[in-house]
Amino acid sequence: MKRIYKIISAMIVAAIFLSFAALSVTALSDGFEKAIEGFSAQHYNVISLKVGQMHSPLASTWVMGGGEGFTSDPSVVTIDSDGVVTAVGEGSAYIYIVAVTGMDDIYYYTVEAAKDTATLPDEDREEVKDTQNSTQDTQKAPYVDGEDENDDEERNEPFFPSAGQNDENGHDDGESRDDAYNDFQKDYNKTKSFVLIMQKVVICLVAAVLCIVIYSLITMAMLSVSSMKKKELPPRVQNGNTITALIPDAKFCPKCNTEFGNASFCPNCGSPKKQKAVFNVPIKRCMTAQKFEKYINAWLAENPYITDCKFRIENRSSLFSPFVQLKFFVTKASVEYSVSPTPVPHRYGFAFLYKFRVFGPIGYSEEKHVARWNENNPDCSVLYTKGGRIQHFGDHGFYAQYYNYVFFKK
């Protein structure tokens, strides 16, 4: 009984498969017939061959990709598993190709008999033989609607599909393959030129950035060393700008208006009787620290009579400038001083200190910065300092730039 059930089950399954195959064949047959009924002759789908010639239609790739190809008359043309059509006999037939995705296309082939080479001269016979043995790319321009059927010479020239767009009636717009290729080549050359220009621009930008970085590192290292060396002041000079006039003593206290009399200090508030002058450094908006250092030291060198000096400064730093020469600025500065009747033996000077430090503030500070400079300048007494640091990459970042404005006496 079990064997009978197995036989019956196998027969049922076979019947089901046969029914599906029949439906599939019927569907393909219907699709073939509809494709033939709706066939519209175009340059690419009407092909003329001679017996023995082969041709690969545009849709042959569908067959190689798993699709199927069918012929309406296998005595005229056949199609193999690679989608190659072979002319086997005189006549005309359709080739129908269906892709695995369901897309389909149809082609119309006319096949003529090959020339009889027995009556031809040897040279022509070899030429015809070579033509008959051709396996690909021997497509001839077929007859389509609107062409002269008697224009055999024109029809037998090799045909290449146009690269232009077809209009709504299916006719080519007249743009040839060469024109399309030339247009493509022009666009390609333009794009290539643009890419080359952009590459050069990028290379120039990268080179410029590298140059700026290298220059910045070199100048920072040089200033970091030179500013910490022994400070040399310009020689003293006396000229028309030298201040020699003594400042008269005040008769009344500038704070409480009490009369000094013979006292050296105000009996009420203790303000000194001796008055001081103030030199405000002429700064328009701001002055770089290096330029300010040269200016104030030149002013102090031409004024050997001033004494009892006090220095005041306001400054700012630029976080964005990569150049150390343009990173530190003085915005306001003044020197309060008295005038001695004779040149004073000591000298006043100003120094801008800079230090590039890796690993930020680890084991370092503004005070240590000035102390290290003072070690290199033991003959200088520091009277005034104002400094800070520019920290990069966080409070304990990769590196820091320390600066100090130092007013000293030596």
DRENPATOR-164285 format. One record per residue: x, y, z of N, C-alpha, C in turn. Coordinates in steps of 0.02 Angstrom, whole numbers, padded with zeros to 5 digits, always signed. Last residue first. Layout:
<pts>
XYZXYZXYZ...
</pts>
This chain:
<pts>
+03441+04929+01809+03507+04898+01812+03562+04950+01819+03272+04888+01827+03324+04939+01838+03390+04902+01843+03123+04848+01727+03179+04834+01773+03226+04894+01779+02977+04772+01683+03010+04838+01689+03062+04830+01744+02913+04651+01574+02955+04663+01632+02986+04733+01629+02787+04549+01529+02810+04618+01518+02848+04638+01581+02783+04383+01471+02790+04429+01527+02816+04496+01503+02710+04226+01423+02734+04293+01406+02736+04335+01470+02703+04058+01359+02707+04105+01416+02734+04172+01392+02606+03945+01282+02650+04001+01266+02648+04052+01323+02598+03765+01285+02577+03831+01308+02628+03883+01288+02533+03604+01233+02585+03654+01240+02555+03721+01261+02430+03513+01268+02491+03489+01236+02548+03539+01242+02355+03558+01427+02357+03535+01357+02427+03518+01334+02278+03579+01540+02342+03543+01544+02357+03514+01476+02166+03645+01492+02204+03675+01547+02272+03642+01556+02164+03630+01308+02142+03618+01377+02188+03649+01429+02240+03666+01191+02213+03599+01202+02201+03585+01276+02350+03790+01253+02321+03756+01195+02300+03685+01214+02357+03945+01334+02356+03872+01341+02321+03841+01281+02457+04075+01355+02406+04052+01308+02409+03976+01308+02487+04165+01507+02503+04112+01460+02442+04099+01415+02565+04310+01582+02512+04260+01577+02534+04205+01529+02610+04467+01663+02616+04412+01616+02557+04364+01617+02703+04597+01719+02634+04579+01702+02637+04525+01648+02807+04677+01838+02794+04624+01789+02719+04616+01779+02931+04788+01897+02861+04778+01879+02856+04720+01829+03064+04783+01934+03020+04830+01967+02947+04817+01955+03203+04681+01954+03136+04684+01926+03092+04730+01967+03363+04727+01921+03314+04723+01976+03245+04732+01946+03501+04651+01844+03437+04685+01836+03393+04673+01897+03612+04573+01848+03623+04644+01862+03558+04684+01858+03576+04445+01803+03582+04457+01875+03592+04530+01894+03505+04378+01690+03517+04450+01696+03523+04468+01770+03478+04246+01703+03521+04265+01647+03539+04339+01648+03392+04255+01810+03454+04218+01818+03504+04234+01763+03286+04321+01752+03327+04358+01800+03393+04322+01815+03230+04217+01678+03260+04274+01643+03306+04312+01689+03186+04137+01784+03236+04111+01737+03270+04167+01698+03090+04224+01839+03149+04205+01878+03204+04177+01834+02994+04230+01739+03032+04291+01755+03096+04273+01793+02951+04094+01746+02973+04123+01683+03016+04184+01695+02907+04081+01874+02968+04046+01855+02996+04072+01790+02792+04160+01859+02844+04181+01906+02910+04147+01890+02716+04085+01771+02740+04151+01749+02796+04176+01794+02775+03912+01776+02728+03966+01792+02756+04031+01767+02790+03730+01781+02809+03797+01757+02756+03848+01776+02749+03598+01796+02814+03619+01824+02836+03688+01802+02643+03610+01667+02672+03560+01711+02742+03583+01733+02574+03691+01578+02597+03720+01642+02629+03671+01689+02622+03612+01425+02585+03663+01462+02616+03684+01527+02695+03526+01347+02661+03498+01406+02635+03552+01453+02817+03647+01298+02780+03585+01285+02753+03559+01351+02821+03819+01284+02828+03763+01330+02785+03705+01307+02903+03961+01240+02862+03908+01212+02874+03845+01254+02907+04119+01307+02931+04051+01315+02880+04002+01287+02962+04287+01317+02918+04237+01285+02950+04169+01295+02963+04454+01376+02986+04386+01381+02935+04338+01350+03018+04612+01346+02962+04568+01333+02988+04497+01331+03082+04737+01452+03095+04675+01415+03029+04637+01406+03155+04897+01484+03095+04856+01476+03113+04795+01435+03246+04997+01605+03237+04961+01542+03173+04919+01543+03350+05122+01676+03287+05086+01673+03281+05052+01604+03506+05132+01765+03467+05137+01704+03402+05097+01711+03598+05235+01882+03567+05173+01859+03525+05186+01797+03639+05366+01905+03689+05315+01887+03658+05250+01861+03556+05505+01823+03557+05453+01876+03606+05398+01855+03612+05669+01788+03596+05602+01764+03604+05550+01820+03542+05791+01901+03598+05762+01865+03578+05693+01839+03420+05824+01955+03460+05879+01927+03521+05854+01888+03287+05713+01903+03346+05727+01945+03385+05785+01914+03115+05700+01904+03173+05723+01866+03228+05741+01915+03005+05555+01914+03031+05619+01939+03093+05637+01898+02866+05471+01834+02936+05482+01849+02947+05550+01883+02772+05344+01758+02771+05399+01807+02841+05409+01833+02725+05293+01603+02782+05294+01650+02775+05356+01694+02604+05186+01524+02625+05250+01550+02683+05241+01598+02500+05112+01397+02559+05110+01441+02576+05180+01463+02392+05004+01306+02400+05066+01343+02459+05059+01391+02409+04890+01229+02355+04936+01211+02360+05004+01247+02520+04782+01155+02511+04830+01210+02459+04880+01188+02508+04609+01106+02499+04680+01093+02494+04720+01158+02552+04461+01023+02551+04497+01087+02552+04572+01073+02552+04411+00892+02510+04377+00942+02502+04419+01006+02638+04438+00789+02572+04472+00789+02524+04441+00840+02748+04360+00806+02759+04433+00804+02693+04471+00808+02700+04232+00794+02714+04256+00862+02725+04331+00863+02568+04189+00691+02634+04221+00693+02645+04251+00763+02439+04146+00689+02491+04094+00695+02560+04123+00703+02307+04219+00779+02364+04232+00736+02417+04178+00744+02214+04186+00876+02205+04158+00809+02266+04169+00763+02228+04250+00995+02227+04177+00997+02230+04146+00927+02322+04385+01047+02281+04359+00992+02286+04283+00993+02312+04480+01198+02344+04429+01157+02295+04405+01104+02348+04640+01276+02303+04588+01253+02342+04540+01208+02378+04760+01410+02397+04719+01353+02341+04670+01334+02439+04900+01493+02380+04859+01477+02395+04823+01412+02549+04958+01623+02537+04933+01556+02472+04895+01552+02660+05065+01709+02593+05036+01704+02581+05016+01631+02795+05100+01820+02772+05079+01753+02703+05048+01758+02888+05228+01894+02837+05177+01902+02806+05164+01834+03048+05291+01945+02998+05275+01893+02949+05221+01916+03152+05372+01999+03094+05352+02039+03034+05336+01993+03201+05479+01861+03213+05433+01916+03148+05417+01953+03282+05551+01719+03221+05530+01754+03239+05477+01806+03395+05579+01652+03381+05618+01712+03320+05592+01751+03410+05514+01530+03450+05489+01587+03436+05526+01653+03329+05487+01404+03308+05524+01464+03345+05498+01525+03360+05405+01302+03370+05476+01289+03347+05520+01348+03324+05280+01354+03395+05294+01340+03408+05368+01329+03184+05285+01360+03221+05285+01423+03295+05301+01412+03159+05278+01220+03137+05337+01259+03175+05342+01325+03210+05151+01192+03240+05210+01159+03221+05273+01197+03122+05074+01267+03193+05074+01285+03229+05132+01252+03001+05097+01200+03008+05121+01268+03081+05122+01291+03029+05040+01070+03010+05110+01078+03024+05135+01149+03058+04905+01093+03108+04949+01062+03093+05022+01075+02935+04865+01150+02998+04857+01187+03052+04903+01158+02845+04888+01046+02840+04928+01107+02905+04924+01147+02884+04789+00957+02892+04859+00938+02889+04904+00999+02849+04676+01032+02919+04686+01011+02932+04758+00992+02710+04691+01049+02754+04691+01107+02826+04704+01088+02627+04806+00938+02653+04740+00954+02704+04745+01010+02497+04911+00992+02565+04907+00967+02593+04838+00986+02336+04990+00963+02379+04939+00992+02448+04941+00958+02274+05127+00959+02239+05063+00965+02282+05010+00997+02416+05205+00957+02352+05207+00920+02323+05137+00919+02505+05270+01087+02486+05208+01054+02418+05218+01020+02624+05355+01166+02575+05366+01111+02562+05301+01073+02630+05336+01339+02658+05312+01275+02606+05321+01220+02635+05465+01446+02588+05418+01415+02615+05399+01346+02722+05506+01584+02730+05500+01510+02683+05445+01485+02701+05617+01715+02678+05553+01685+02688+05557+01609+02795+05678+01856+02764+05686+01790+02746+05616+01763+02773+05715+02031+02797+05672+01976+02760+05689+01911+02828+05819+02167+02779+05798+02117+02813+05757+02061+02856+05822+02339+02887+05815+02274+02835+05788+02224+02777+05801+02447+02780+05868+02420+02810+05868+02349+02670+05657+02464+02735+05689+02458+02729+05759+02426+02537+05641+02585+02558+05642+02515+02624+05679+02509+02481+05639+02714+02546+05608+02703+02569+05607+02631+02367+05705+02753+02359+05639+02722+02425+05605+02706+02418+05816+02837+02350+05788+02844+02344+05717+02816+02543+05860+02806+02529+05844+02876+02461+05811+02887+02625+05796+02666+02564+05829+02688+02551+05811+02762+02803+05810+02672+02742+05772+02662+02682+05809+02691+02897+05902+02700+02906+05863+02639+02845+05821+02622+02858+06069+02760+02856+05996+02767+02865+05962+02699+02844+06203+02749+02912+06177+02746+02915+06101+02750+02690+06197+02666+02737+06238+02704+02807+06213+02695+02578+06130+02613+02636+06093+02635+02680+06133+02682+02406+06146+02644+02468+06179+02626+02527+06140+02654+02288+06030+02574+02320+06058+02634+02387+06089+02613+02217+05962+02478+02225+06035+02471+02253+06068+02533+02213+05826+02471+02168+05858+02520+02173+05935+02521+02288+05800+02352+02234+05757+02373+02184+05792+02420+02391+05887+02326+02344+05875+02271+02284+05832+02292+02432+06011+02445+02424+05939+02433+02373+05927+02378+02522+06152+02385+02463+06124+02418+02457+06050+02398+02640+06168+02320+02628+06209+02379+02568+06182+02419+02754+06050+02249+02685+06075+02257+02679+06115+02321+02907+06089+02169+02870+06059+02224+02800+06090+02228+02934+06072+01990+02930+06112+02053+02888+06075+02105+03041+05969+01909+02970+05977+01924+02965+06014+01990+03170+06024+01800+03148+05997+01864+03074+06011+01874+03208+05977+01636+03176+06027+01679+03150+05994+01742+03249+05876+01553+03296+05899+01603+03264+05947+01653+03223+05755+01435+03188+05793+01488+03240+05810+01542+03265+05757+01265+03286+05739+01333+03252+05785+01384+03241+05798+01138+03185+05767+01173+03201+05748+01245+03361+05844+01086+03308+05892+01100+03249+05863+01137+03469+05731+01175+03449+05769+01116+03393+05818+01135+03581+05612+01227+03545+05673+01246+03532+05714+01183+03586+05436+01259+03596+05494+01215+03557+05553+01244+03651+05275+01303+03618+05338+01322+03636+05394+01273+03628+05129+01197+03669+05179+01233+03630+05243+01248+03500+05005+01234+03534+05051+01187+03574+05103+01226+03536+04857+01331+03498+04918+01319+03536+04963+01271+03521+04684+01328+03564+04740+01313+03522+04801+01296+03492+04547+01430+03462+04605+01397+03512+04661+01390+03527+04379+01398+03547+04440+01433+03523+04501+01395+03379+04287+01342+03451+04300+01348+03464+04365+01388+03248+04269+01316+03271+04248+01383+03346+04262+01393+03226+04301+01185+03198+04346+01236+03222+04329+01306+03288+04195+01113+03319+04262+01114+03291+04306+01170+03204+04082+01134+03274+04082+01156+03300+04153+01164+03081+04119+01087+03083+04085+01151+03154+04085+01179+03113+04162+00960+03094+04212+01010+03098+04183+01081+03141+04035+00902+03192+04087+00904+03176+04139+00957+03018+03967+00916+03078+03940+00948+03133+03993+00954+02937+04050+00839+02922+04041+00910+02983+04015+00947+02998+04035+00712+02998+04101+00745+02982+04096+00819+02973+03896+00690+03041+03922+00692+03044+03989+00728+02833+03889+00692+02872+03851+00741+02943+03878+00747+02803+03973+00583+02780+03990+00651+02820+03953+00703+02860+03903+00476+02884+03970+00492+02865+03989+00563+02780+03787+00480+02853+03782+00490+02881+03850+00511+02653+03844+00455+02665+03806+00517+02740+03802+00532+02673+03902+00330+02654+03944+00387+02670+03909+00452+02703+03787+00254+02752+03841+00260+02738+03886+00321+02581+03719+00266+02642+03690+00293+02696+03742+00302+02498+03810+00198+02486+03795+00269+02548+03766+00301+02554+03802+00070+02554+03866+00106+02544+03855+00181+02530+03667+00039+02599+03691+00043+02603+03757+00082+02390+03671+00037+02425+03628+00086+02497+03651+00095+02371+03759-00070+02346+03776-00003+02382+03736+00051+02431+03687-00174+02458+03753-00156+02436+03773-00085+02347+03576-00176+02419+03567-00162+02450+03633-00140+02227+03639-00211+02233+03604-00146+02306+03595-00127+02262+03686-00338+02242+03733-00286+02250+03702-00217+02287+03565-00404+02341+03613-00396+02325+03664-00341+02159+03510-00397+02215+03475-00365+02273+03523-00354+02088+03602-00473+02073+03596-00401+02129+03560-00364+02147+03575-00597+02154+03642-00567+02142+03639-00492+02106+03444-00615+02178+03459-00611+02189+03527-00579+01967+03463-00621+01996+03422-00567+02070+03437-00559+01958+03540-00737+01936+03567-00674+01966+03529-00615+02007+03449-00831+02043+03512-00820+02024+03542-00753+01908+03350-00821+01977+03334-00804+02017+03397-00790+01797+03422-00865+01798+03396-00797+01869+03380-00774+01840+03446-00996+01825+03502-00951+01828+03480-00879+01854+03316-01043+01913+03359-01040+01902+03418-00993+01720+03274-01036+01771+03240-00997+01833+03283-00989+01661+03360-01128+01641+03364-01057+01693+03331-01012+01729+03314-01241+01735+03384-01220+01717+03391-01147+01687+03182-01246+01758+03196-01238+01769+03267-01215+01550+03200-01269+01573+03167-01207+01646+03183-01193+01559+03257-01395+01529+03295-01339+01551+03266-01273+01616+03150-01464+01652+03213-01459+01626+03256-01402+01512+03056-01452+01577+03042-01422+01618+03106-01414+01413+03121-01524+01402+03107-01453+01468+03094-01418+01475+03123-01649+01457+03186-01616+01448+03175-01542+01485+02986-01673+01546+03027-01668+01532+03092-01633+01351+02948-01681+01393+02922-01627+01456+02963-01618+01248+03093-01720+01286+03033-01736+01326+03010-01676+01087+03149-01711+01153+03155-01682+01190+03090-01692+00960+03129-01759+01011+03150-01807+01080+03156-01778+00861+03076-01681+00861+03149-01689+00918+03173-01732+00773+02933-01746+00832+02962-01715+00834+03037-01729+00602+02896-01709+00654+02913-01758+00712+02946-01722+00495+02872-01627+00546+02820-01631+00601+02835-01680+00406+02971-01606+00391+02925-01661+00444+02871-01670+00464+03047-01508+00404+03009-01490+00384+02960-01545+00642+03024-01542+00583+03064-01528+00524+03018-01516+00792+02966-01465+00737+02955-01512+00677+02998-01492+00954+03042-01449+00890+03023-01419+00838+03014-01473+01109+02972-01515+01060+03025-01501+00997+02997-01470+01195+02876-01557+01198+02893-01486+01148+02947-01467+01137+02748-01667+01150+02818-01652+01152+02830-01578+01218+02593-01702+01162+02631-01675+01182+02702-01657+01297+02563-01854+01308+02574-01782+01250+02615-01756+01323+02452-01987+01277+02497-01952+01295+02502-01878+01413+02438-02139+01407+02422-02068+01366+02475-02033+01316+02432-02288+01370+02462-02251+01360+02446-02176+01206+02386-02357+01256+02337-02341+01317+02367-02305+01125+02493-02387+01102+02447-02336+01158+02399-02314+01195+02556-02491+01189+02591-02426+01170+02543-02371+01181+02459-02589+01248+02480-02568+01246+02514-02501+01044+02446-02610+01080+02391-02580+01148+02413-02553+00915+02519-02623+00981+02549-02609+01023+02498-02573+00792+02470-02639+00839+02455-02692+00909+02481-02679+00716+02519-02534+00732+02448-02533+00785+02430-02586+00750+02664-02450+00742+02637-02517+00764+02564-02517+00662+02689-02296+00722+02683-02336+00705+02653-02404+00543+02688-02227+00567+02753-02251+00630+02749-02292+00575+02556-02116+00526+02599-02148+00557+02665-02167+00731+02473-02156+00679+02497-02110+00633+02542-02149+00847+02348-02186+00796+02392-02214+00746+02409-02160+01003+02353-02093+00943+02323-02120+00897+02374-02152+01174+02353-02110+01118+02399-02099+01056+02370-02132+01244+02204-02040+01234+02250-02096+01173+02293-02083+01364+02139-01928+01296+02162-01939+01293+02212-01997+01472+02077-01882+01465+02081-01955+01396+02104-01973+01507+02046-01748+01517+02114-01772+01516+02118-01848+01560+01876-01769+01531+01931-01730+01546+01996-01765+01613+01779-01854+01568+01757-01799+01536+01814-01761+01653+01739-02022+01649+01790-01970+01598+01769-01917+01652+01655-02126+01678+01628-02064+01676+01679-02007+01607+01734-02230+01562+01682-02205+01586+01654-02138+01720+01815-02251+01657+01845-02229+01611+01794-02199+01812+01722-02297+01825+01757-02233+01762+01787-02206+01749+01690-02416+01758+01638-02365+01770+01670-02297+01758+01808-02485+01692+01784-02466+01697+01733-02411+01899+01811-02501+01865+01866-02467+01796+01844-02443+01923+01696-02575+01950+01701-02508+01915+01755-02467+01856+01733-02694+01833+01674-02657+01859+01676-02584+01929+01840-02737+01861+01853-02714+01836+01795-02673+02048+01769-02772+02050+01824-02722+01981+01837-02694+02002+01674-02868+02031+01651-02804+02029+01706-02752+01839+01715-02940+01912+01712-02940+01938+01695-02871+01694+01606-02929+01728+01669-02915+01803+01661-02923+01624+01491-02936+01634+01527-02999+01672+01591-02990+01617+01448-02804+01648+01404-02854+01665+01441-02918+01551+01520-02711+01620+01540-02724+01653+01498-02778+01398+01587-02701+01431+01526-02725+01502+01545-02746+01354+01677-02553+01375+01676-02623+01409+01610-02640+01219+01621-02448+01288+01642-02458+01307+01636-02531+01053+01684-02446+01100+01630-02460+01169+01657-02469+00992+01783-02310+01003+01771-02381+01054+01715-02389+00872+01819-02190+00933+01781-02206+00935+01768-02281+00818+01935-02074+00810+01911-02143+00876+01879-02163+00742+01952-01915+00801+01933-01955+00780+01912-02025+00691+02055-01787+00670+02027-01851+00732+02015-01894+00667+02039-01612+00709+02059-01669+00684+02021-01732+00611+02096-01451+00601+02055-01511+00641+02084-01568+00612+02078-01272+00628+02116-01332+00623+02068-01391+00563+02096-01099+00570+02060-01161+00586+02106-01219+00571+02068-00923+00579+02113-00980+00589+02072-01043+00576+01976-00821+00514+01982-00858+00517+02030-00916+00696+01951-00764+00654+02001-00731+00586+02009-00764+00758+01868-00850+00732+01838-00788+00687+01886-00750+00702+01915-01016+00748+01917-00960+00717+01884-00899+00676+01847-01174+00643+01865-01111+00695+01861-01056+00669+01872-01347+00713+01862-01288+00677+01888-01226+00641+01808-01505+00608+01837-01447+00651+01820-01385+00661+01832-01674+00695+01808-01613+00665+01846-01554+00577+01787-01824+00583+01830-01765+00622+01794-01711+00630+01773-01997+00604+01746-01934+00614+01797-01879+00647+01727-02168+00642+01778-02116+00610+01747-02055+00766+01650-02280+00699+01667-02258+00700+01722-02206+00886+01516-02283+00855+01576-02312+00785+01586-02284+00967+01462-02129+00934+01452-02192+00902+01515-02218+01039+01500-02018+01047+01431-02042+01014+01419-02109+01120+01618-01923+01079+01611-01984+01092+01541-02013+01112+01628-01748+01148+01599-01806+01099+01591-01864+01135+01732-01608+01089+01710-01661+01130+01687-01721+01175+01710-01440+01202+01721-01508+01154+01691-01559+01144+01687-01309+01107+01739-01343+01132+01754-01413+01202+01578-01253+01238+01641-01244+01203+01699-01279+01125+01472-01294+01121+01492-01223+01160+01556-01208+01069+01525-01460+01098+01479-01412+01095+01508-01341+00950+01525-01588+00981+01564-01535+01006+01516-01482+00930+01522-01768+00928+01490-01702+00963+01535-01652+00836+01547-01918+00884+01571-01868+00875+01531-01804+00771+01450-02005+00800+01513-02030+00854+01538-01982+00721+01346-01937+00754+01330-02001+00786+01391-02031+00655+01397-01826+00723+01372-01816+00759+01352-01880+00559+01528-01814+00572+01478-01867+00644+01454-01860+00554+01604-01703+00489+01587-01734+00498+01535-01790+00647+01569-01557+00645+01585-01628+00578+01564-01657+00698+01634-01398+00655+01591-01438+00657+01615-01511+00791+01633-01246+00783+01658-01313+00743+01608-01355+00790+01684-01072+00780+01635-01125+00771+01669-01192+00908+01726-00937+00845+01731-00975+00840+01677-01029+01031+01725-00876+00981+01677-00852+00914+01681-00888+01121+01809-00935+01105+01820-00865+01050+01775-00838+01121+01774-01067+01179+01754-01027+01167+01763-00953+01001+01838-01098+01005+01765-01102+01064+01740-01060+01036+01971-01084+00983+01944-01041+00986+01867-01040+01129+01990-01182+01154+01987-01113+01100+01960-01066+01054+02007-01295+01086+01942-01285+01113+01934-01214+00992+02123-01331+00965+02088-01273+00999+02021-01260+01057+02159-01449+01069+02199-01389+01046+02162-01326+01116+02007-01531+01071+02064-01523+01085+02100-01457+01247+01947-01616+01226+01954-01546+01182+02015-01540+01259+01833-01751+01246+01901-01728+01224+01900-01656+01335+01746-01889+01307+01749-01822+01302+01821-01798+01315+01663-02049+01336+01719-02007+01302+01715-01939+01255+01560-02117+01319+01547-02085+01344+01603-02040+01180+01661-02237+01183+01595-02206+01252+01582-02179+01182+01832-02188+01190+01781-02239+01197+01714-02203+01065+01952-02121+01122+01907-02117+01126+01863-02179+00997+02100-02059+01006+02058-02118+01069+02017-02111+00881+02152-01935+00950+02132-01952+00949+02087-02013+00804+02262-01836+00796+02231-01901+00865+02216-01928+00831+02332-01719+00797+02268-01713+00779+02235-01780+00895+02455-01737+00930+02405-01698+00897+02336-01700+00811+02535-01813+00878+02521-01838+00909+02462-01802+00648+02458-01808+00696+02510-01791+00764+02490-01818+00480+02414-01827+00548+02410-01856+00589+02471-01836+00387+02348-01702+00399+02410-01738+00471+02411-01761+00266+02227-01655+00334+02241-01677+00337+02305-01718+00148+02179-01604+00167+02249-01589+00236+02268-01612+00148+02048-01648+00094+02093-01670+00113+02166-01659+00259+01999-01581+00260+02001-01654+00207+02049-01680+00215+02010-01449+00274+02048-01470+00278+02053-01545+00108+01920-01452+00094+01992-01440+00153+02034-01462+00180+01801-01472+00131+01824-01522+00116+01898-01514+00255+01797-01355+00289+01799-01420+00242+01827-01473+00157+01788-01257+00200+01847-01258+00236+01854-01324+00102+01663-01290+00060+01724-01295+00103+01786-01298+00214+01586-01262+00185+01586-01330+00142+01648-01340+00229+01608-01126+00282+01630-01172+00256+01635-01243+00110+01550-01083+00122+01621-01070+00175+01648-01116+00129+01417-01125+00073+01456-01152+00084+01531-01143+00238+01385-01046+00245+01385-01119+00190+01425-01151+00176+01397-00920+00233+01439-00936+00242+01443-01011+00077+01301-00928+00056+01371-00919+00113+01417-00940+00159+01190-00939+00113+01206-00994+00090+01278-00990+00222+01195-00816+00262+01203-00877+00218+01221-00936+00113+01172-00733+00148+01236-00730+00189+01248-00792+00082+01042-00775+00031+01095-00785+00064+01164-00782+00196+00975-00737+00179+00979-00808+00129+01034-00822+00186+00988-00598+00241+01019-00634+00227+01026-00709+00069+00912-00578+00070+00984-00559+00126+01019-00597+00109+00788-00621+00054+00821-00656+00054+00896-00642+00206+00760-00526+00225+00767-00596+00172+00804-00636+00125+00750-00412+00176+00803-00416+00197+00815-00488+00049+00637-00449+00016+00703-00437+00066+00760-00443+00148+00540-00458+00110+00558-00518+00075+00625-00510+00190+00536-00326+00237+00557-00378+00201+00577-00441+00074+00485-00266+00099+00552-00248+00146+00579-00301+00067+00357-00325+00013+00406-00337+00037+00477-00322+00183+00302-00271+00176+00309-00344+00123+00361-00361+00153+00306-00135+00211+00344-00161+00205+00355-00235+00043+00221-00131+00035+00292-00112+00092+00334-00139+00106+00102-00168+00053+00130-00212+00043+00203-00196+00189+00081-00059+00219+00093-00125+00168+00124-00172+00095+00061+00041+00138+00120+00045+00169+00136-00022+00042-00060+00000+00000+00000+00000+00044+00063+00000
</pts>
